[in-house]
């Protein structure tokens, strides 16, 4: 006799939360479905490690559910019965199993939220959407906090979160006497300093890679089929968290903004992929770091607060901005940027050492830390006026931890200032001076960090001043930019002209830099 189920529950590829209340007890009338589908894999060109990592994590998650006694239907990417759209696969299951009710967890992306919301209205059976039970906040908490305020900055939201959740608090005051130790988190890696080797895994994902190639999914980047290094399940995520707290956290805050040619991960946790696919929760990260601060004398407040600010403050804030501003946010282009992304973003073949290293690392590992993304590749795109849509698509595709709710707010808002200052209080741009201050990238580069004009002048130098001049009307009244405009105005007009001509030359030869 054909098996039937009362309820079908959809689990998306970034909803791999074994702690969700759905799974607290086994219900034989419920069937869960997970899908590897083309419509979710090729809307931008993704890094091969991202596609493989999500599929492998989904498969391990499905196996864990089955081992716990739950019923699971799983559509592999090359399965003959896979119709490669949520609606089509669900329709087939509703008919096959005589389903009476369809449930799903609220997606974190606007696109999927609308798709599943509209689709569920057409089914003619009972439907329910429930919380993914992951974040500290709801979708609308930031909007409620912002109501009646002229502007909401992350810092004020972060302080509210610290108080509300009693994190690093001493009564009504912050532990250590200060809310934010960002000024202590900006140190370059000292010479001869060697960070610990990162904890990685060696998963053999040859079969999934073969399946991806079989269905001709487009991809970028590199992968070793037998040496996939990223976490694929909750147990591994908890192991990496424990390792981070023990070996990396004591220096995390100090060097979180540092960049180095020889070390791709430095003191970063590399938990963002596990976190954004919900294998592990933000509360687990915050509690582990807070506990380590109280119990471990080698971890001072600058290390613990620096990490917790990223999770409890920035991550929750960016999600709030996303749901407060979408769908219009994806079209913001305040600075009217329109250039195409240079070809070396896809192969790393550029004479700019900082760009070459940051891009090549991204192609090799599907990973770069926040300063590489913000102040190297993002800074370059901002200064050269690359269309933010192209920037969005590159970041969303190349990074293993990139999902639109967190990617677009960071790139279009923080990095490209395309929202006109909703997220960032100023454009995050710099000349070679900052890059040299925070890295060893300038050493041995084809270009000279000290030269502003000439054949081998660092492109970041003239492009920086060109950006300042070009966007004067929109930026000169920004209090955090006033000093730069005073410096520009004090320059000799001949030097100004030379800088602008140098920048114009580089912009014309953008593909050859």
C-alpha positions in Angstrom: 0.0 0.0 0.0 1.2 3.5 -0.9 2.6 5.4 2.1 0.8 8.7 2.9 1.6 11.6 5.2 -0.5 14.3 6.7 2.2 17.0 6.5 5.1 17.9 4.2 7.8 20.1 5.7 10.4 21.9 3.5 13.9 22.4 4.8 16.1 24.8 2.8 19.8 24.5 2.4 20.6 27.2 4.9 18.2 25.8 7.5 20.3 22.9 8.8 19.3 23.4 12.4 19.1 20.1 14.3 18.0 22.0 17.4 14.8 23.3 15.7 11.6 22.4 17.6 10.4 20.5 14.5 12.8 17.8 15.2 12.3 17.5 19.0 10.1 14.4 18.5 9.4 12.0 15.8 6.0 12.2 14.1 5.2 9.4 11.6 2.6 11.6 9.9 5.2 14.1 8.9 7.6 13.9 5.9 10.6 16.3 5.5 11.9 17.3 2.1 15.3 18.8 1.1 16.3 19.6 -2.5 19.4 20.3 -4.5 17.9 22.2 -7.4 19.3 24.2 -10.3 17.1 27.2 -9.7 18.9 27.7 -6.3 22.4 26.9 -7.6 22.8 28.9 -10.8 21.0 32.3 -10.3 24.6 33.6 -9.8 27.8 31.8 -10.6 28.8 30.3 -7.3 32.1 29.0 -6.0 32.4 25.2 -6.5 33.2 24.9 -2.7 30.0 26.8 -1.8 27.8 24.5 -4.0 29.5 21.3 -2.9 29.6 22.5 0.8 25.9 23.2 0.9 24.9 20.0 -0.8 27.2 17.9 1.4 25.9 19.6 4.6 22.3 19.1 3.4 23.0 15.4 2.8 24.6 14.9 6.2 21.7 16.8 7.8 19.1 14.5 6.0 21.0 11.5 7.2 21.0 12.8 10.8 17.2 13.3 10.6 16.7 9.7 9.3 18.9 8.3 12.0 16.8 10.1 14.6 13.7 8.4 13.1 12.3 11.1 10.9 11.0 10.5 7.4 13.0 12.4 4.7 12.6 12.7 1.0 15.8 14.0 -0.6 16.3 15.2 -4.2 20.0 15.0 -5.2 21.1 17.4 -8.0 21.3 14.6 -10.6 18.3 12.6 -9.6 16.1 11.5 -12.5 12.9 12.6 -10.6 14.3 16.1 -9.7 12.3 18.8 -11.4 14.7 21.5 -10.2 12.1 23.9 -8.8 10.6 24.0 -5.3 7.1 24.2 -6.6 7.4 21.3 -9.1 9.0 18.9 -6.6 6.6 19.8 -3.9 3.6 19.4 -6.2 4.8 15.9 -7.1 5.1 15.0 -3.4 1.7 16.4 -2.5 0.1 14.2 -5.1 2.3 11.1 -4.4 1.8 11.1 -0.6 -1.7 12.6 -0.5 -0.4 15.5 1.7 -3.0 17.5 3.6 -0.7 20.3 4.9 2.5 22.1 3.8 4.9 23.7 6.3 8.1 25.7 5.8 10.4 27.8 7.9 10.6 31.5 7.0 13.4 31.9 4.5 16.1 34.5 5.2 16.1 35.8 1.6 13.4 38.1 0.3 13.3 36.3 -3.0 12.5 32.9 -1.5 10.2 34.4 1.1 8.0 35.8 -1.7 8.3 32.7 -3.8 7.2 30.3 -1.0 4.6 32.8 0.4 3.0 33.2 -3.0 3.2 29.5 -3.8 1.6 28.4 -0.5 -1.4 30.6 -1.3 -2.1 28.5 -4.4 -2.0 25.0 -2.9 -5.6 24.7 -1.7 -4.5 22.9 1.5 -3.5 24.1 4.9 -0.1 25.8 5.1 2.0 27.2 7.9 5.3 29.2 8.0 7.3 29.1 11.2 10.4 30.7 12.6 13.7 29.3 11.7 14.6 29.6 15.5 18.1 30.9 14.9 18.5 34.7 15.3 18.4 36.7 18.5 15.9 39.1 16.8 12.9 38.9 14.6 12.7 40.4 11.1 11.0 43.5 12.4 12.9 44.3 15.6 15.3 46.8 14.1 12.5 48.6 12.3 10.6 48.9 15.6 13.8 50.2 17.2 14.3 52.7 14.4 10.8 54.1 14.6 10.8 57.8 15.4 14.6 58.0 15.1 16.3 60.2 12.5 19.1 57.6 12.0 19.9 54.3 13.6 23.6 53.3 13.8 24.8 49.8 14.6 26.4 50.9 17.9 23.2 52.0 19.5 21.5 48.8 18.4 24.4 46.8 19.7 24.2 48.4 23.1 20.5 47.6 23.2 21.3 44.0 22.4 23.9 43.8 25.1 21.5 45.1 27.7 18.6 43.0 26.6 20.5 39.7 26.5 22.8 40.5 29.5 26.0 39.9 27.5 29.2 41.2 28.9 27.3 43.3 31.4 28.1 44.4 34.9 24.7 45.4 36.1 23.6 48.3 33.8 27.2 49.0 32.7 29.4 47.2 30.2 32.1 44.9 31.5 35.4 46.7 31.4 33.7 50.2 31.4 33.5 50.6 27.6 30.9 49.3 25.1 33.3 49.0 22.2 37.0 48.2 21.9 37.2 48.5 18.1 40.2 50.9 18.4 42.2 48.1 20.0 41.3 45.7 17.2 43.4 47.3 14.4 46.9 45.9 14.8 49.1 44.6 11.9 50.6 41.1 12.4 54.1 41.6 13.8 57.1 40.3 11.9 57.9 36.7 12.6 54.6 36.2 14.3 53.0 32.9 13.2 49.3 32.3 13.9 48.2 28.8 14.7 47.5 26.5 11.8 43.7 26.5 11.3 41.6 23.4 12.2 40.3 22.0 8.9 38.7 18.8 7.7 39.5 16.4 4.8 36.1 15.4 3.4 36.1 13.4 0.2 33.3 15.0 -1.9 34.2 13.5 -5.3 30.7 12.1 -5.9 29.0 15.4 -5.4 31.4 17.2 -7.6 30.9 14.6 -10.3 27.1 15.1 -10.0 27.4 18.9 -10.3 29.5 18.5 -13.5 27.0 15.9 -14.8 24.1 18.5 -14.7 26.4 21.3 -16.0 26.0 23.7 -13.1 28.3 26.7 -13.7 30.9 27.4 -11.1 34.1 29.3 -10.3 37.0 28.7 -8.0 39.1 25.7 -7.0 38.5 22.5 -5.0 40.4 19.4 -4.0 37.7 16.7 -4.3 39.3 14.7 -1.5 40.3 17.6 0.8 37.2 19.7 1.4 38.2 21.6 4.5 34.9 23.2 5.8 32.5 22.0 8.5 29.6 19.9 7.2 27.6 19.1 10.3 26.8 20.4 13.8 29.4 18.2 15.5 32.2 19.6 13.4 30.9 23.2 13.9 31.1 22.7 17.7 34.6 21.3 17.4 35.7 24.4 15.4 34.1 26.7 17.9 35.9 24.9 20.8 39.2 25.1 18.9 38.6 28.8 18.2 38.0 29.6 21.8 41.0 27.7 22.9 43.7 28.6 20.4 42.5 31.7 18.4 40.3 33.9 20.6 43.2 35.0 22.8 44.5 37.0 19.8 41.3 37.5 17.8 40.5 41.0 18.7 44.0 42.3 18.4 44.6 41.0 14.9 41.1 40.8 13.5 41.8 43.5 10.9 45.3 42.3 9.9 46.1 40.8 6.5 49.1 38.7 5.5 50.2 37.0 2.4 51.3 33.8 4.2 48.2 33.2 6.4 44.7 33.0 4.9 42.7 32.6 8.1 44.9 34.2 10.8 42.8 34.3 14.1 39.4 34.2 12.5 36.9 31.5 13.6 35.8 30.5 10.0 32.4 29.6 11.5 30.4 31.8 9.2 29.5 29.0 6.8 28.3 26.8 9.7 26.5 29.8 11.3 24.8 31.0 8.1 23.5 27.5 7.3 22.3 27.2 10.9 24.4 24.2 11.9 25.3 26.3 15.0 23.5 29.2 16.5 24.7 32.8 17.2 23.8 32.3 20.9 26.1 29.3 21.2 29.0 31.4 19.8 28.3 34.4 22.0 27.9 32.2 25.1 31.1 30.3 24.4 33.1 33.4 24.0 31.6 35.2 27.0 32.2 32.1 29.2 35.8 31.9 28.0 36.3 35.6 28.9 35.1 35.0 32.4 37.0 31.7 32.9 40.3 32.2 31.0 42.8 34.8 32.1 44.5 34.8 28.7 41.4 36.3 27.1 40.9 40.0 27.7 37.8 42.1 27.1 39.2 43.4 23.7 39.2 39.9 22.3 35.8 38.8 23.6 34.0 42.1 22.9 35.5 42.3 19.4 34.0 38.9 18.5 30.7 39.3 20.2 30.1 42.7 18.5 30.3 40.9 15.1 27.7 38.4 16.1 25.3 40.0 18.5 25.6 43.5 17.0 26.6 43.6 13.4 25.1 40.3 12.1 21.7 41.0 13.8 21.8 44.6 12.7 22.5 43.8 9.0 19.6 41.3 9.0 17.3 43.9 10.4 18.4 46.4 7.7 17.7 43.7 5.0 14.2 43.1 6.1 13.5 46.8 6.8 14.7 47.9 3.3 14.0 45.1 0.9 13.0 44.8 -1.9 14.1 48.4 -2.8 17.5 48.0 -1.2 18.8 45.8 -4.1 18.4 48.7 -6.5 20.2 51.4 -4.5 23.1 53.1 -6.3 23.7 56.4 -4.6 27.0 57.1 -6.3 25.7 56.1 -9.8 28.5 53.5 -10.3 28.3 51.8 -13.6 31.6 50.1 -14.6 31.9 46.4 -15.2 33.8 44.2 -12.8 37.3 43.7 -14.2 38.1 40.2 -15.5 40.8 39.6 -12.9 38.1 39.2 -10.3 37.6 35.8 -11.9 41.2 34.7 -12.2 43.3 36.9 -9.9 45.6 37.9 -12.8 46.5 41.5 -11.8 49.7 43.3 -11.0 48.2 44.8 -7.8 49.6 42.5 -5.1 46.8 43.2 -2.6 44.1 42.5 -5.1 45.9 39.5 -6.5 46.2 37.9 -3.1 42.7 38.7 -1.9 41.1 37.4 -5.1 43.3 34.3 -5.4 42.6 33.4 -1.8 38.9 33.8 -2.5 39.2 31.5 -5.5 41.3 29.0 -3.5 39.3 28.9 -0.3 35.9 30.5 -1.1 36.8 32.7 1.9 38.3 36.1 2.7 37.9 37.8 6.0 36.0 41.1 6.5 38.9 43.5 6.0 40.0 41.8 2.8 36.4 42.1 1.5 35.9 45.6 2.7 39.2 47.4 2.3 40.8 45.5 -0.6 38.3 44.2 -3.2 35.4 46.3 -1.9 37.6 49.4 -1.7 38.8 48.9 -5.2 35.3 48.5 -6.6 34.2 51.6 -4.8 37.1 53.8 -6.0 36.7 52.6 -9.6 32.9 52.9 -9.7 31.9 49.3 -10.4 28.2 48.8 -10.7 27.0 47.6 -7.2 24.9 44.9 -8.9 28.0 43.3 -10.3 29.7 43.6 -6.9 26.8 42.0 -5.2 26.8 39.0 -7.6 30.5 38.5 -7.2 30.5 38.5 -3.4 27.3 36.4 -3.3 28.8 33.8 -5.6 32.4 33.5 -4.5 32.1 33.3 -0.7 31.0 30.1 1.0 29.3 32.0 3.8 27.4 34.5 1.5 23.6 34.5 1.6 21.8 37.6 0.3 20.5 38.9 3.6 24.0 39.3 4.9 25.9 39.8 1.7 23.9 42.6 0.1 23.8 44.8 3.2 27.5 44.5 3.6 28.4 45.1 -0.1 25.8 47.5 -1.3 25.7 49.3 2.1 28.9 49.0 4.0 31.4 48.5 1.2 30.0 50.4 -1.8 28.0 53.2 0.0 25.3 52.5 -2.6 22.6 53.2 0.0 23.8 56.7 0.7 24.8 56.1 4.3 22.0 54.0 5.7 24.4 51.4 6.9 27.8 53.1 7.0 28.5 56.5 8.4 31.1 57.2 5.7 32.4 55.5 2.5 35.0 52.9 3.5 37.7 53.9 1.1 41.5 54.3 1.4 44.7 54.8 -0.4 47.7 52.5 -0.3 48.6 53.9 3.2 45.9 51.9 5.0 46.6 48.7 3.0 50.3 48.9 3.9 49.5 49.7 7.5 47.3 46.6 7.9 49.2 44.1 5.7 52.4 43.0 4.0 50.8 43.2 0.6 52.7 46.2 -0.6 56.1 44.6 -0.2 57.3 43.3 -3.5 54.3 44.7 -5.4 54.7 45.8 -9.0 53.3 49.2 -8.0 55.0 51.6 -5.5 52.8 52.4 -2.5 54.6 55.7 -2.0 54.1 57.0 -5.6 50.9 58.8 -6.4 51.6 59.5 -10.1 53.8 57.8 -12.7 54.0 54.4 -14.4 54.3 52.4 -11.2 52.3 54.6 -8.9 49.9 52.5 -6.7 46.5 52.8 -8.3 44.8 53.1 -4.9 46.5 56.5 -4.4 45.2 58.5 -7.4 41.9 56.6 -7.5 41.3 57.6 -3.9 41.7 61.3 -4.5 39.7 61.0 -7.8 36.9 59.4 -5.7 37.0 62.3 -3.2 36.9 64.9 -6.0 34.3 63.1 -8.1 31.7 62.7 -5.3 32.3 66.0 -3.6 28.7 67.2 -3.9 27.4 64.1 -2.1 30.1 63.6 0.4 31.6 66.9 1.5 29.0 67.6 4.2 29.7 64.2 5.8 31.4 65.1 9.1 33.7 62.0 8.8 34.8 63.1 5.3 35.5 66.8 6.1 39.2 66.3 6.9 39.8 64.6 3.6 38.2 67.5 1.7 40.3 70.0 3.7 43.4 68.0 2.7 42.3 68.0 -1.0 41.6 71.7 -1.0 45.0 72.5 0.4 46.8 70.6 -2.3 48.5 72.5 -5.1 46.2 72.7 -8.2 49.0 71.2 -10.3 49.2 68.1 -8.0 45.4 67.8 -8.1 45.5 67.8 -11.9 48.2 65.2 -12.0 46.3 62.9 -9.6 43.1 63.2 -11.6 44.9 62.5 -14.8 46.6 59.5 -13.3 43.3 58.2 -12.1 41.7 58.8 -15.5 44.5 56.8 -17.1 44.1 53.9 -14.7 40.3 53.9 -15.2 40.8 53.7 -19.0 43.2 50.9 -18.5 41.3 49.1 -15.7 41.7 45.6 -17.2 45.4 46.0 -17.5 46.1 47.0 -13.9 
